[in-house]
Amino acid sequence: MTATRHGHYGIDAPHVLYGLAAAALGATAATLIALTAYDTFNAAFAAIAVVFALMTCSYLWTTRRGKFAVWSELLDGLALRGEERVLDVGCGRGAVLLLAAQRLAQGQAVGIDLWSAKDQSGNNERATLRNAELEGVRERVTLLTADMRALPFPDCSFDVVTSSLAIHNIVGAAQRERALAEILRVLKPGGTALIADIGHSRAYRRFLAAQPGTLVERRALGWRFWYGGPHVATSLVSVMRTSGAD
Ligand SMILES: C[S@@+](CC[C@H](N)C(=O)[O-])C[C@H]1O[C@@H](n2cnc3c(N)ncnc32)[C@H](O)[C@@H]1O
């Protein structure tokens, strides 16, 4: 299911995009100056300009288009009945939360966040609520301001938990494990958590697989989810909490 988006979802970690674009422009300027002032084609400057321009394009594509396409497929793969309770951890302006809400005719999509504008441009609760209205799912969406290391929900309260590009923002492996443990805690037996992230996905898989009653898989999500290139690729860690968890 791919629907036209009506909301405004900002840019993930905008300072990174600006850094890549500045490097591309700087190297382009250096190439042109060498050419016009010294009559020299500097292949190194030109190569740097091309590489950073490609990285800028990759980053922009992922944050504006790619992650939506990948998450649409991931959510479709869950074959939701439409009455589930879904929690999106670190929902930001609602990219994944609202895709989930569109698949919940009678269910509820709950998003929690601390609304860091460093992690996503224009990130705040009002922007996410506005997006929920624009996507026509406002009545199925609940937002809460909360830290993912202390989720304000009882045990076993969600059928599905999603998290996209959020957990890596927490500093320290032990702190990230607290967030993972919270995700498992609020997941119902038989429920599934889908965690897409850069950087620490192998550690997530190790930690989650070591917890009782979990079936865990990890896989790369491909070029549509590269933040600048294959060196910043997003991986998916999927966890099923088996009914024997308790
Ligand atoms: C790169 S944004 C991704 C947002 C959204 N998941 C998406 O894919 O568009 C990362 C989000 O994680 C949130 N975040 C960072 N640390 C958090 C924490 N400890 N608890 C809850 N949210 C957090 C940020 O505020 C931000 O909204």
The ligand as an ORCA input file, in Angstrom:
! r2SCAN-3c Opt
* xyz 0 1
  C      16.081     11.035     13.024
  S      14.634     11.328     13.966
  C      13.582     10.053     13.305
  C      12.123     10.353     13.525
  C      11.157      9.366     12.883
  N      11.269      8.059     13.507
  C      11.372      9.265     11.401
  O      11.845      8.217     10.932
  O      11.081     10.246     10.697
  C      15.045     10.655     15.573
  C      13.966     10.899     16.619
  O      14.322     10.262     17.855
  C      13.911     11.123     18.903
  N      14.647     10.766     20.124
  C      15.970     10.862     20.356
  N      16.270     10.414     21.599
  C      15.094     10.024     22.162
  C      14.736      9.466     23.436
  N      15.657      9.213     24.370
  N      13.442      9.181     23.666
  C      12.484      9.443     22.730
  N      12.772      9.961     21.508
  C      14.060     10.251     21.228
  C      14.224     12.508     18.370
  O      13.576     13.532     19.082
  C      13.769     12.370     16.932
  O      12.398     12.689     16.783
*
